[in-house]
Amino acid sequence: MNFFNSLSRSKEPVAPLEAGHVRMYTCGPTVYNFAHIGNFRAYTFEDILRRAIQFNGCKVTQVMNLTDVDDKTIRGANAAGVSLQTFTAPFVQAFFDDLKTLNIQPAEVYPAATDHIPEMIALVQRLFEKNLAYQSDDGSVYFSVSRLPQYGRLAHLDREHLRVGARVADDEYEKEGYGDFALWKAYESSDGAVVWDSPWGRGRPGWHLECSAMAMKYLGDTFDIHTGGIDNLFPHHENEIAQTEGATGKPFVNLWMHCAHLRVNGEKMSKSLGNFFTLRDLIAKGYTGREIRYVLINGHYRQPLNFTFDALSAARSSLARIDECVDALTELAASQKGVDASNACLAEFTTAVNDDLNIPEAFAALFALVRESNVALSQGAVKPQDAAAILGVFDKMDTVLGLVRFGRMQKEEGVPVEIQTLVEARAVARATKQWAESDRLRDLLASKGWEVRDGKEGQKVKSLK
């Protein structure tokens, strides 16, 4: 596998610190609203990356944070007149629901920022010890970028023009505004009840601090891959590097990967332009999660993606072609047991995936297999055992794309939608370490006549009737 490293700006082979095990951190949602399709361009890219690594035989430990305290969430909670947790909880649940709608595999851990305040305070203390943090007159704590010689490597900043002593208190800001950034924000009345005690007084963490603390807790001081949208590269990821490497003196991440922006009808997504869509908006218009996923992944992640309704219609037609071919092969294979198979199409698919996730070329290999299979089927040249072998190739491709079998489970496996939903909810509960909820869902499935078993490949469900 060779992926483009945003730090070196070149393709590099994936070399896990632990052989056969890739540790990966992905920037998750800020839960102040429903995620929009631009967000899901990043989340589907990260899902493809995760699946591609697994496709190559590696275990993945993925951590995706939930930002439930920052400027936006606090403003939203204050405007609604409710607690921070009450405000963010529906958006957290909506996010997990949307992941299922798009067939995005759950991460192993979903740490929430508000559950990791002690780790953040400990990290700031380490930065004080390294003389990289200082407290301002108002009580806030800032990171001194001028004291870290390597600051700016990821974004390729011109250090000669660093604004020494300039401070940026906002969580998000433009590249031109760089300066010392907030690690800990002193309490203000506008924060309402959102406050924690610290050695520097009452306050709350800065956004950038949150990811560093959580990544280090679950993945260690150094890990393999960190991803996000290109808009996260600066200041967020640059500041993550500064905080973590400043505290540990070790490299933070070996490979940085960023996906490009999503545009809608050739324009930047904006509510004022009427082209701002959440996943729910598109579902309400009659499109399926499968069709939306197809459009979101069918482009190179480092190139801007233009999202259009014509593309959704084309996705519907393309998926119908795949389904027709797979259905014909399935009927022919009948009860034959599928065998593992490899052919030119699978080889081309593998080459494309391992070349910096070249998904357009991977789709080309998939549709070449559809085309060749249809020709052979029309000529009566496919035997049952051949059909089973071809289906095995489709299934291998689908471990990366998550499209061929997605949405067809009920028909092929006889698992009712209600049961699928409970199984998927249990997967999320386990991923977020909600063990009591996981047990409750297991018992509920049993009461409905279904046994769920946990294994290396995930959950397996079997009817008890």
TORKOL-4160 file (C-alpha; in steps of 0.2 Angstrom, whole numbers, padded with zeros to 4 digits, m for minus):
465
<pt num="1" X="0000" Y="0000" Z="0000"/>
<pt num="2" X="0007" Y="0017" Z="m0005"/>
<pt num="3" X="m0003" Y="0033" Z="0001"/>
<pt num="4" X="0001" Y="0051" Z="m0001"/>
<pt num="5" X="0008" Y="0059" Z="0015"/>
<pt num="6" X="0003" Y="0077" Z="0017"/>
<pt num="7" X="0018" Y="0080" Z="0028"/>
<pt num="8" X="0031" Y="0075" Z="0015"/>
<pt num="9" X="0020" Y="0078" Z="0000"/>
<pt num="10" X="0024" Y="0062" Z="m0008"/>
<pt num="11" X="0018" Y="0044" Z="m0009"/>
<pt num="12" X="0025" Y="0033" Z="0004"/>
<pt num="13" X="0022" Y="0014" Z="0008"/>
<pt num="14" X="0012" Y="0010" Z="0024"/>
<pt num="15" X="0024" Y="0003" Z="0037"/>
<pt num="16" X="0014" Y="0000" Z="0053"/>
<pt num="17" X="0024" Y="0002" Z="0069"/>
<pt num="18" X="0017" Y="m0015" Z="0074"/>
<pt num="19" X="0018" Y="m0027" Z="0060"/>
<pt num="20" X="0000" Y="m0031" Z="0053"/>
<pt num="21" X="m0008" Y="m0018" Z="0064"/>
<pt num="22" X="m0012" Y="m0001" Z="0058"/>
<pt num="23" X="m0017" Y="0012" Z="0072"/>
<pt num="24" X="m0027" Y="0027" Z="0064"/>
<pt num="25" X="m0035" Y="0043" Z="0071"/>
<pt num="26" X="m0049" Y="0051" Z="0061"/>
<pt num="27" X="m0056" Y="0068" Z="0065"/>
<pt num="28" X="m0075" Y="0065" Z="0070"/>
<pt num="29" X="m0090" Y="0077" Z="0070"/>
<pt num="30" X="m0093" Y="0093" Z="0081"/>
<pt num="31" X="m0110" Y="0088" Z="0087"/>
<pt num="32" X="m0119" Y="0105" Z="0086"/>
<pt num="33" X="m0129" Y="0100" Z="0071"/>
<pt num="34" X="m0133" Y="0086" Z="0059"/>
<pt num="35" X="m0118" Y="0082" Z="0048"/>
<pt num="36" X="m0119" Y="0087" Z="0030"/>
<pt num="37" X="m0113" Y="0078" Z="0015"/>
<pt num="38" X="m0097" Y="0088" Z="0014"/>
<pt num="39" X="m0093" Y="0080" Z="0031"/>
<pt num="40" X="m0098" Y="0063" Z="0024"/>
<pt num="41" X="m0086" Y="0065" Z="0010"/>
<pt num="42" X="m0072" Y="0064" Z="0023"/>
<pt num="43" X="m0080" Y="0050" Z="0033"/>
<pt num="44" X="m0083" Y="0039" Z="0018"/>
<pt num="45" X="m0065" Y="0042" Z="0012"/>
<pt num="46" X="m0059" Y="0036" Z="0029"/>
<pt num="47" X="m0070" Y="0021" Z="0028"/>
<pt num="48" X="m0063" Y="0016" Z="0011"/>
<pt num="49" X="m0045" Y="0019" Z="0019"/>
<pt num="50" X="m0050" Y="0007" Z="0034"/>
<pt num="51" X="m0057" Y="m0006" Z="0022"/>
<pt num="52" X="m0042" Y="m0005" Z="0010"/>
<pt num="53" X="m0030" Y="m0008" Z="0025"/>
<pt num="54" X="m0041" Y="m0023" Z="0030"/>
<pt num="55" X="m0041" Y="m0029" Z="0012"/>
<pt num="56" X="m0022" Y="m0030" Z="0013"/>
<pt num="57" X="m0023" Y="m0041" Z="0028"/>
<pt num="58" X="m0020" Y="m0029" Z="0042"/>
<pt num="59" X="m0029" Y="m0026" Z="0058"/>
<pt num="60" X="m0036" Y="m0008" Z="0061"/>
<pt num="61" X="m0038" Y="0001" Z="0077"/>
<pt num="62" X="m0047" Y="0017" Z="0073"/>
<pt num="63" X="m0051" Y="0031" Z="0085"/>
<pt num="64" X="m0064" Y="0044" Z="0080"/>
<pt num="65" X="m0067" Y="0058" Z="0092"/>
<pt num="66" X="m0084" Y="0067" Z="0096"/>
<pt num="67" X="m0081" Y="0085" Z="0099"/>
<pt num="68" X="m0095" Y="0089" Z="0111"/>
<pt num="69" X="m0087" Y="0105" Z="0119"/>
<pt num="70" X="m0081" Y="0119" Z="0108"/>
<pt num="71" X="m0086" Y="0137" Z="0103"/>
<pt num="72" X="m0100" Y="0130" Z="0092"/>
<pt num="73" X="m0108" Y="0117" Z="0104"/>
<pt num="74" X="m0108" Y="0130" Z="0119"/>
<pt num="75" X="m0116" Y="0143" Z="0108"/>
<pt num="76" X="m0129" Y="0130" Z="0103"/>
<pt num="77" X="m0133" Y="0125" Z="0120"/>
<pt num="78" X="m0135" Y="0143" Z="0127"/>
<pt num="79" X="m0146" Y="0147" Z="0112"/>
<pt num="80" X="m0157" Y="0132" Z="0116"/>
<pt num="81" X="m0157" Y="0135" Z="0135"/>
<pt num="82" X="m0151" Y="0117" Z="0139"/>
<pt num="83" X="m0136" Y="0109" Z="0146"/>
<pt num="84" X="m0122" Y="0105" Z="0134"/>
<pt num="85" X="m0125" Y="0086" Z="0136"/>
<pt num="86" X="m0144" Y="0088" Z="0132"/>
<pt num="87" X="m0140" Y="0099" Z="0117"/>
<pt num="88" X="m0127" Y="0087" Z="0109"/>
<pt num="89" X="m0135" Y="0070" Z="0113"/>
<pt num="90" X="m0147" Y="0070" Z="0098"/>
<pt num="91" X="m0133" Y="0075" Z="0086"/>
<pt num="92" X="m0122" Y="0061" Z="0092"/>
<pt num="93" X="m0136" Y="0048" Z="0090"/>
<pt num="94" X="m0140" Y="0056" Z="0072"/>
<pt num="95" X="m0122" Y="0054" Z="0068"/>
<pt num="96" X="m0121" Y="0035" Z="0072"/>
<pt num="97" X="m0138" Y="0033" Z="0062"/>
<pt num="98" X="m0130" Y="0042" Z="0047"/>
<pt num="99" X="m0115" Y="0030" Z="0048"/>
<pt num="100" X="m0126" Y="0015" Z="0047"/>
<pt num="101" X="m0136" Y="0023" Z="0032"/>
<pt num="102" X="m0120" Y="0025" Z="0022"/>
<pt num="103" X="m0113" Y="0008" Z="0027"/>
<pt num="104" X="m0098" Y="0015" Z="0036"/>
<pt num="105" X="m0089" Y="0003" Z="0047"/>
<pt num="106" X="m0089" Y="0008" Z="0065"/>
<pt num="107" X="m0072" Y="0013" Z="0073"/>
<pt num="108" X="m0066" Y="0004" Z="0088"/>
<pt num="109" X="m0067" Y="0019" Z="0099"/>
<pt num="110" X="m0077" Y="0035" Z="0099"/>
<pt num="111" X="m0070" Y="0046" Z="0113"/>
<pt num="112" X="m0080" Y="0061" Z="0118"/>
<pt num="113" X="m0070" Y="0077" Z="0123"/>
<pt num="114" X="m0080" Y="0080" Z="0139"/>
<pt num="115" X="m0075" Y="0062" Z="0145"/>
<pt num="116" X="m0056" Y="0066" Z="0144"/>
<pt num="117" X="m0054" Y="0083" Z="0153"/>
<pt num="118" X="m0041" Y="0075" Z="0165"/>
<pt num="119" X="m0030" Y="0069" Z="0151"/>
<pt num="120" X="m0031" Y="0087" Z="0143"/>
<pt num="121" X="m0026" Y="0095" Z="0159"/>
<pt num="122" X="m0011" Y="0083" Z="0161"/>
<pt num="123" X="m0005" Y="0087" Z="0143"/>
<pt num="124" X="m0006" Y="0106" Z="0147"/>
<pt num="125" X="0005" Y="0103" Z="0162"/>
<pt num="126" X="0018" Y="0094" Z="0152"/>
<pt num="127" X="0019" Y="0108" Z="0140"/>
<pt num="128" X="0022" Y="0120" Z="0155"/>
<pt num="129" X="0036" Y="0109" Z="0160"/>
<pt num="130" X="0043" Y="0110" Z="0143"/>
<pt num="131" X="0042" Y="0129" Z="0143"/>
<pt num="132" X="0030" Y="0129" Z="0128"/>
<pt num="133" X="0014" Y="0135" Z="0137"/>
<pt num="134" X="0011" Y="0151" Z="0146"/>
<pt num="135" X="m0004" Y="0159" Z="0155"/>
<pt num="136" X="m0011" Y="0176" Z="0149"/>
<pt num="137" X="m0017" Y="0190" Z="0159"/>
<pt num="138" X="m0035" Y="0184" Z="0157"/>
<pt num="139" X="m0031" Y="0167" Z="0164"/>
<pt num="140" X="m0031" Y="0158" Z="0148"/>
<pt num="141" X="m0016" Y="0146" Z="0143"/>
<pt num="142" X="m0008" Y="0147" Z="0126"/>
<pt num="143" X="0005" Y="0137" Z="0116"/>
<pt num="144" X="0020" Y="0148" Z="0111"/>
<pt num="145" X="0023" Y="0143" Z="0093"/>
<pt num="146" X="0039" Y="0153" Z="0092"/>
<pt num="147" X="0047" Y="0141" Z="0105"/>
<pt num="148" X="0044" Y="0126" Z="0094"/>
<pt num="149" X="0056" Y="0126" Z="0079"/>
<pt num="150" X="0047" Y="0113" Z="0069"/>
<pt num="151" X="0030" Y="0122" Z="0070"/>
<pt num="152" X="0022" Y="0124" Z="0053"/>
<pt num="153" X="0030" Y="0109" Z="0044"/>
<pt num="154" X="0013" Y="0101" Z="0039"/>
<pt num="155" X="0006" Y="0118" Z="0032"/>
<pt num="156" X="0023" Y="0124" Z="0026"/>
<pt num="157" X="0021" Y="0140" Z="0035"/>
<pt num="158" X="0034" Y="0154" Z="0033"/>
<pt num="159" X="0042" Y="0155" Z="0050"/>
<pt num="160" X="0050" Y="0171" Z="0047"/>
<pt num="161" X="0033" Y="0179" Z="0047"/>
<pt num="162" X="0027" Y="0171" Z="0063"/>
<pt num="163" X="0017" Y="0184" Z="0073"/>
<pt num="164" X="0027" Y="0182" Z="0089"/>
<pt num="165" X="0016" Y="0185" Z="0104"/>
<pt num="166" X="0000" Y="0186" Z="0094"/>
<pt num="167" X="m0014" Y="0176" Z="0101"/>
<pt num="168" X="m0029" Y="0167" Z="0093"/>
<pt num="169" X="m0042" Y="0162" Z="0105"/>
<pt num="170" X="m0055" Y="0156" Z="0093"/>
<pt num="171" X="m0056" Y="0137" Z="0090"/>
<pt num="172" X="m0055" Y="0139" Z="0071"/>
<pt num="173" X="m0046" Y="0152" Z="0061"/>
<pt num="174" X="m0038" Y="0156" Z="0044"/>
<pt num="175" X="m0020" Y="0152" Z="0040"/>
<pt num="176" X="m0016" Y="0171" Z="0039"/>
<pt num="177" X="m0021" Y="0172" Z="0057"/>
<pt num="178" X="m0008" Y="0160" Z="0064"/>
<pt num="179" X="0000" Y="0164" Z="0081"/>
<pt num="180" X="m0001" Y="0157" Z="0099"/>
<pt num="181" X="m0016" Y="0146" Z="0101"/>
<pt num="182" X="m0027" Y="0143" Z="0116"/>
<pt num="183" X="m0024" Y="0127" Z="0125"/>
<pt num="184" X="m0036" Y="0131" Z="0140"/>
<pt num="185" X="m0049" Y="0145" Z="0139"/>
<pt num="186" X="m0052" Y="0155" Z="0155"/>
<pt num="187" X="m0071" Y="0154" Z="0160"/>
<pt num="188" X="m0082" Y="0168" Z="0153"/>
<pt num="189" X="m0100" Y="0171" Z="0158"/>
<pt num="190" X="m0105" Y="0166" Z="0140"/>
<pt num="191" X="m0099" Y="0148" Z="0144"/>
<pt num="192" X="m0114" Y="0146" Z="0156"/>
<pt num="193" X="m0112" Y="0130" Z="0165"/>
<pt num="194" X="m0098" Y="0123" Z="0154"/>
<pt num="195" X="m0083" Y="0124" Z="0165"/>
<pt num="196" X="m0070" Y="0113" Z="0174"/>
<pt num="197" X="m0057" Y="0116" Z="0187"/>
<pt num="198" X="m0039" Y="0116" Z="0183"/>
<pt num="199" X="m0022" Y="0122" Z="0190"/>
<pt num="200" X="m0024" Y="0138" Z="0180"/>
<pt num="201" X="m0042" Y="0142" Z="0186"/>
<pt num="202" X="m0059" Y="0137" Z="0180"/>
<pt num="203" X="m0061" Y="0136" Z="0161"/>
<pt num="204" X="m0062" Y="0123" Z="0147"/>
<pt num="205" X="m0051" Y="0116" Z="0134"/>
<pt num="206" X="m0046" Y="0123" Z="0117"/>
<pt num="207" X="m0052" Y="0112" Z="0102"/>
<pt num="208" X="m0035" Y="0108" Z="0096"/>
<pt num="209" X="m0030" Y="0101" Z="0113"/>
<pt num="210" X="m0044" Y="0088" Z="0113"/>
<pt num="211" X="m0038" Y="0078" Z="0099"/>
<pt num="212" X="m0020" Y="0077" Z="0105"/>
<pt num="213" X="m0025" Y="0071" Z="0122"/>
<pt num="214" X="m0038" Y="0058" Z="0115"/>
<pt num="215" X="m0026" Y="0051" Z="0102"/>
<pt num="216" X="m0012" Y="0049" Z="0114"/>
<pt num="217" X="m0023" Y="0040" Z="0126"/>
<pt num="218" X="m0029" Y="0027" Z="0114"/>
<pt num="219" X="m0015" Y="0025" Z="0101"/>
<pt num="220" X="0000" Y="0030" Z="0110"/>
<pt num="221" X="0013" Y="0045" Z="0108"/>
<pt num="222" X="0016" Y="0039" Z="0090"/>
<pt num="223" X="0005" Y="0030" Z="0079"/>
<pt num="224" X="0003" Y="0026" Z="0060"/>
<pt num="225" X="m0011" Y="0037" Z="0051"/>
<pt num="226" X="m0020" Y="0052" Z="0055"/>
<pt num="227" X="m0034" Y="0058" Z="0043"/>
<pt num="228" X="m0046" Y="0072" Z="0040"/>
<pt num="229" X="m0053" Y="0085" Z="0028"/>
<pt num="230" X="m0041" Y="0097" Z="0020"/>
<pt num="231" X="m0048" Y="0111" Z="0030"/>
<pt num="232" X="m0042" Y="0102" Z="0046"/>
<pt num="233" X="m0024" Y="0103" Z="0040"/>
<pt num="234" X="m0022" Y="0120" Z="0047"/>
<pt num="235" X="m0023" Y="0126" Z="0060"/>
<pt num="236" X="m0030" Y="0110" Z="0068"/>
<pt num="237" X="m0018" Y="0096" Z="0063"/>
<pt num="238" X="m0003" Y="0108" Z="0064"/>
<pt num="239" X="m0008" Y="0112" Z="0082"/>
<pt num="240" X="m0010" Y="0094" Z="0086"/>
<pt num="241" X="0007" Y="0090" Z="0080"/>
<pt num="242" X="0014" Y="0105" Z="0090"/>
<pt num="243" X="0006" Y="0100" Z="0106"/>
<pt num="244" X="0010" Y="0082" Z="0105"/>
<pt num="245" X="0027" Y="0082" Z="0099"/>
<pt num="246" X="0031" Y="0097" Z="0111"/>
<pt num="247" X="0026" Y="0087" Z="0126"/>
<pt num="248" X="0033" Y="0070" Z="0121"/>
<pt num="249" X="0048" Y="0074" Z="0110"/>
<pt num="250" X="0043" Y="0060" Z="0098"/>
<pt num="251" X="0035" Y="0060" Z="0081"/>
<pt num="252" X="0016" Y="0061" Z="0083"/>
<pt num="253" X="0010" Y="0053" Z="0067"/>
<pt num="254" X="0020" Y="0044" Z="0053"/>
<pt num="255" X="0007" Y="0047" Z="0039"/>
<pt num="256" X="m0005" Y="0061" Z="0037"/>
<pt num="257" X="m0019" Y="0059" Z="0024"/>
<pt num="258" X="m0032" Y="0073" Z="0019"/>
<pt num="259" X="m0047" Y="0073" Z="0007"/>
<pt num="260" X="m0052" Y="0087" Z="m0004"/>
<pt num="261" X="m0067" Y="0098" Z="m0002"/>
<pt num="262" X="m0084" Y="0093" Z="m0009"/>
<pt num="263" X="m0093" Y="0105" Z="m0020"/>
<pt num="264" X="m0112" Y="0104" Z="m0025"/>
<pt num="265" X="m0116" Y="0108" Z="m0043"/>
<pt num="266" X="m0099" Y="0116" Z="m0045"/>
<pt num="267" X="m0101" Y="0128" Z="m0031"/>
<pt num="268" X="m0096" Y="0129" Z="m0012"/>
<pt num="269" X="m0109" Y="0121" Z="m0002"/>
<pt num="270" X="m0119" Y="0135" Z="0007"/>
<pt num="271" X="m0136" Y="0138" Z="0014"/>
<pt num="272" X="m0138" Y="0154" Z="0005"/>
<pt num="273" X="m0136" Y="0146" Z="m0012"/>
<pt num="274" X="m0149" Y="0132" Z="m0008"/>
<pt num="275" X="m0136" Y="0118" Z="m0010"/>
<pt num="276" X="m0133" Y="0114" Z="0008"/>
<pt num="277" X="m0139" Y="0096" Z="0011"/>
<pt num="278" X="m0138" Y="0084" Z="0026"/>
<pt num="279" X="m0140" Y="0065" Z="0023"/>
<pt num="280" X="m0157" Y="0067" Z="0029"/>
<pt num="281" X="m0162" Y="0080" Z="0016"/>
<pt num="282" X="m0156" Y="0068" Z="0002"/>
<pt num="283" X="m0165" Y="0053" Z="0010"/>
<pt num="284" X="m0181" Y="0063" Z="0011"/>
<pt num="285" X="m0179" Y="0067" Z="m0008"/>
<pt num="286" X="m0180" Y="0048" Z="m0012"/>
<pt num="287" X="m0162" Y="0043" Z="m0013"/>
<pt num="288" X="m0154" Y="0029" Z="m0004"/>
<pt num="289" X="m0139" Y="0028" Z="0007"/>
<pt num="290" X="m0131" Y="0016" Z="m0005"/>
<pt num="291" X="m0133" Y="0028" Z="m0020"/>
<pt num="292" X="m0126" Y="0042" Z="m0009"/>
<pt num="293" X="m0111" Y="0032" Z="m0004"/>
<pt num="294" X="m0108" Y="0027" Z="m0022"/>
<pt num="295" X="m0107" Y="0046" Z="m0027"/>
<pt num="296" X="m0096" Y="0051" Z="m0012"/>
<pt num="297" X="m0083" Y="0037" Z="m0014"/>
<pt num="298" X="m0082" Y="0038" Z="m0034"/>
<pt num="299" X="m0068" Y="0050" Z="m0035"/>
<pt num="300" X="m0050" Y="0052" Z="m0030"/>
<pt num="301" X="m0050" Y="0058" Z="m0012"/>
<pt num="302" X="m0037" Y="0071" Z="m0015"/>
<pt num="303" X="m0047" Y="0079" Z="m0029"/>
<pt num="304" X="m0062" Y="0090" Z="m0026"/>
<pt num="305" X="m0078" Y="0080" Z="m0028"/>
<pt num="306" X="m0093" Y="0088" Z="m0037"/>
<pt num="307" X="m0109" Y="0082" Z="m0030"/>
<pt num="308" X="m0125" Y="0083" Z="m0041"/>
<pt num="309" X="m0142" Y="0075" Z="m0042"/>
<pt num="310" X="m0137" Y="0069" Z="m0060"/>
<pt num="311" X="m0123" Y="0060" Z="m0052"/>
<pt num="312" X="m0136" Y="0052" Z="m0039"/>
<pt num="313" X="m0147" Y="0046" Z="m0054"/>
<pt num="314" X="m0132" Y="0039" Z="m0063"/>
<pt num="315" X="m0127" Y="0030" Z="m0047"/>
<pt num="316" X="m0144" Y="0022" Z="m0047"/>
<pt num="317" X="m0142" Y="0016" Z="m0064"/>
<pt num="318" X="m0124" Y="0009" Z="m0061"/>
<pt num="319" X="m0129" Y="0000" Z="m0045"/>
<pt num="320" X="m0144" Y="m0008" Z="m0055"/>
<pt num="321" X="m0131" Y="m0015" Z="m0068"/>
<pt num="322" X="m0121" Y="m0022" Z="m0054"/>
<pt num="323" X="m0136" Y="m0030" Z="m0046"/>
<pt num="324" X="m0142" Y="m0037" Z="m0062"/>
<pt num="325" X="m0125" Y="m0046" Z="m0065"/>
<pt num="326" X="m0124" Y="m0052" Z="m0047"/>
<pt num="327" X="m0142" Y="m0058" Z="m0047"/>
<pt num="328" X="m0139" Y="m0068" Z="m0063"/>
<pt num="329" X="m0123" Y="m0076" Z="m0056"/>
<pt num="330" X="m0131" Y="m0080" Z="m0039"/>
<pt num="331" X="m0145" Y="m0089" Z="m0048"/>
<pt num="332" X="m0133" Y="m0099" Z="m0058"/>
<pt num="333" X="m0122" Y="m0103" Z="m0044"/>
<pt num="334" X="m0137" Y="m0110" Z="m0035"/>
<pt num="335" X="m0131" Y="m0120" Z="m0020"/>
<pt num="336" X="m0113" Y="m0122" Z="m0026"/>
<pt num="337" X="m0101" Y="m0116" Z="m0013"/>
<pt num="338" X="m0091" Y="m0101" Z="m0018"/>
<pt num="339" X="m0072" Y="m0103" Z="m0020"/>
<pt num="340" X="m0058" Y="m0090" Z="m0018"/>
<pt num="341" X="m0054" Y="m0083" Z="m0035"/>
<pt num="342" X="m0042" Y="m0071" Z="m0043"/>
<pt num="343" X="m0042" Y="m0064" Z="m0060"/>
<pt num="344" X="m0036" Y="m0049" Z="m0070"/>
<pt num="345" X="m0050" Y="m0039" Z="m0064"/>
<pt num="346" X="m0046" Y="m0042" Z="m0046"/>
<pt num="347" X="m0028" Y="m0039" Z="m0049"/>
<pt num="348" X="m0032" Y="m0022" Z="m0057"/>
<pt num="349" X="m0043" Y="m0018" Z="m0043"/>
<pt num="350" X="m0030" Y="m0022" Z="m0030"/>
<pt num="351" X="m0017" Y="m0012" Z="m0039"/>
<pt num="352" X="m0029" Y="0003" Z="m0040"/>
<pt num="353" X="m0033" Y="0002" Z="m0021"/>
<pt num="354" X="m0015" Y="0001" Z="m0016"/>
<pt num="355" X="m0010" Y="0016" Z="m0026"/>
<pt num="356" X="m0016" Y="0030" Z="m0015"/>
<pt num="357" X="m0034" Y="0024" Z="m0015"/>
<pt num="358" X="m0037" Y="0026" Z="m0034"/>
<pt num="359" X="m0055" Y="0022" Z="m0032"/>
<pt num="360" X="m0060" Y="0028" Z="m0050"/>
<pt num="361" X="m0049" Y="0015" Z="m0057"/>
<pt num="362" X="m0055" Y="0002" Z="m0044"/>
<pt num="363" X="m0073" Y="0005" Z="m0051"/>
<pt num="364" X="m0066" Y="0003" Z="m0068"/>
<pt num="365" X="m0060" Y="m0014" Z="m0063"/>
<pt num="366" X="m0077" Y="m0018" Z="m0055"/>
<pt num="367" X="m0087" Y="m0013" Z="m0071"/>
<pt num="368" X="m0075" Y="m0023" Z="m0082"/>
<pt num="369" X="m0079" Y="m0038" Z="m0071"/>
<pt num="370" X="m0098" Y="m0034" Z="m0074"/>
<pt num="371" X="m0096" Y="m0032" Z="m0092"/>
<pt num="372" X="m0086" Y="m0048" Z="m0095"/>
<pt num="373" X="m0098" Y="m0058" Z="m0084"/>
<pt num="374" X="m0113" Y="m0052" Z="m0093"/>
<pt num="375" X="m0105" Y="m0056" Z="m0110"/>
<pt num="376" X="m0101" Y="m0074" Z="m0104"/>
<pt num="377" X="m0118" Y="m0076" Z="m0096"/>
<pt num="378" X="m0127" Y="m0071" Z="m0112"/>
<pt num="379" X="m0116" Y="m0084" Z="m0121"/>
<pt num="380" X="m0120" Y="m0098" Z="m0109"/>
<pt num="381" X="m0102" Y="m0099" Z="m0105"/>
<pt num="382" X="m0103" Y="m0098" Z="m0086"/>
<pt num="383" X="m0104" Y="m0114" Z="m0076"/>
<pt num="384" X="m0111" Y="m0115" Z="m0059"/>
<pt num="385" X="m0094" Y="m0116" Z="m0051"/>
<pt num="386" X="m0088" Y="m0102" Z="m0062"/>
<pt num="387" X="m0102" Y="m0091" Z="m0056"/>
<pt num="388" X="m0098" Y="m0095" Z="m0038"/>
<pt num="389" X="m0080" Y="m0090" Z="m0041"/>
<pt num="390" X="m0085" Y="m0074" Z="m0050"/>
<pt num="391" X="m0096" Y="m0070" Z="m0035"/>
<pt num="392" X="m0081" Y="m0072" Z="m0024"/>
<pt num="393" X="m0071" Y="m0059" Z="m0033"/>
<pt num="394" X="m0086" Y="m0047" Z="m0032"/>
<pt num="395" X="m0086" Y="m0050" Z="m0013"/>
<pt num="396" X="m0068" Y="m0047" Z="m0012"/>
<pt num="397" X="m0070" Y="m0030" Z="m0021"/>
<pt num="398" X="m0084" Y="m0026" Z="m0010"/>
<pt num="399" X="m0074" Y="m0028" Z="0006"/>
<pt num="400" X="m0067" Y="m0011" Z="0000"/>
<pt num="401" X="m0081" Y="m0003" Z="m0008"/>
<pt num="402" X="m0095" Y="m0008" Z="0003"/>
<pt num="403" X="m0108" Y="m0007" Z="m0011"/>
<pt num="404" X="m0112" Y="m0024" Z="m0019"/>
<pt num="405" X="m0120" Y="m0032" Z="m0004"/>
<pt num="406" X="m0125" Y="m0016" Z="0005"/>
<pt num="407" X="m0144" Y="m0015" Z="0004"/>
<pt num="408" X="m0146" Y="m0033" Z="m0002"/>
<pt num="409" X="m0144" Y="m0041" Z="0015"/>
<pt num="410" X="m0162" Y="m0044" Z="0019"/>
<pt num="411" X="m0166" Y="m0053" Z="0002"/>
<pt num="412" X="m0150" Y="m0064" Z="0002"/>
<pt num="413" X="m0149" Y="m0068" Z="0021"/>
<pt num="414" X="m0167" Y="m0068" Z="0027"/>
<pt num="415" X="m0163" Y="m0056" Z="0041"/>
<pt num="416" X="m0177" Y="m0044" Z="0044"/>
<pt num="417" X="m0174" Y="m0025" Z="0044"/>
<pt num="418" X="m0178" Y="m0024" Z="0062"/>
<pt num="419" X="m0165" Y="m0037" Z="0067"/>
<pt num="420" X="m0152" Y="m0029" Z="0056"/>
<pt num="421" X="m0155" Y="m0012" Z="0065"/>
<pt num="422" X="m0153" Y="m0020" Z="0082"/>
<pt num="423" X="m0137" Y="m0029" Z="0077"/>
<pt num="424" X="m0130" Y="m0013" Z="0070"/>
<pt num="425" X="m0135" Y="m0003" Z="0085"/>
<pt num="426" X="m0126" Y="m0016" Z="0096"/>
<pt num="427" X="m0110" Y="m0014" Z="0085"/>
<pt num="428" X="m0110" Y="0005" Z="0089"/>
<pt num="429" X="m0113" Y="0001" Z="0107"/>
<pt num="430" X="m0098" Y="m0011" Z="0108"/>
<pt num="431" X="m0087" Y="0002" Z="0098"/>
<pt num="432" X="m0091" Y="0015" Z="0110"/>
<pt num="433" X="m0089" Y="0003" Z="0125"/>
<pt num="434" X="m0107" Y="0005" Z="0131"/>
<pt num="435" X="m0106" Y="m0013" Z="0137"/>
<pt num="436" X="m0123" Y="m0012" Z="0147"/>
<pt num="437" X="m0131" Y="m0006" Z="0131"/>
<pt num="438" X="m0123" Y="m0020" Z="0121"/>
<pt num="439" X="m0129" Y="m0033" Z="0133"/>
<pt num="440" X="m0147" Y="m0026" Z="0133"/>
<pt num="441" X="m0147" Y="m0027" Z="0114"/>
<pt num="442" X="m0140" Y="m0045" Z="0114"/>
<pt num="443" X="m0154" Y="m0050" Z="0126"/>
<pt num="444" X="m0167" Y="m0041" Z="0116"/>
<pt num="445" X="m0162" Y="m0050" Z="0100"/>
<pt num="446" X="m0163" Y="m0066" Z="0110"/>
<pt num="447" X="m0181" Y="m0062" Z="0115"/>
<pt num="448" X="m0185" Y="m0060" Z="0097"/>
<pt num="449" X="m0177" Y="m0077" Z="0092"/>
<pt num="450" X="m0160" Y="m0072" Z="0086"/>
<pt num="451" X="m0143" Y="m0076" Z="0093"/>
<pt num="452" X="m0128" Y="m0064" Z="0090"/>
<pt num="453" X="m0111" Y="m0070" Z="0092"/>
<pt num="454" X="m0095" Y="m0060" Z="0092"/>
<pt num="455" X="m0079" Y="m0065" Z="0082"/>
<pt num="456" X="m0064" Y="m0058" Z="0073"/>
<pt num="457" X="m0075" Y="m0054" Z="0058"/>
<pt num="458" X="m0087" Y="m0044" Z="0069"/>
<pt num="459" X="m0105" Y="m0050" Z="0074"/>
<pt num="460" X="m0114" Y="m0065" Z="0067"/>
<pt num="461" X="m0133" Y="m0067" Z="0069"/>
<pt num="462" X="m0142" Y="m0083" Z="0068"/>
<pt num="463" X="m0161" Y="m0087" Z="0070"/>
<pt num="464" X="m0165" Y="m0098" Z="0085"/>
<pt num="465" X="m0181" Y="m0104" Z="0077"/>
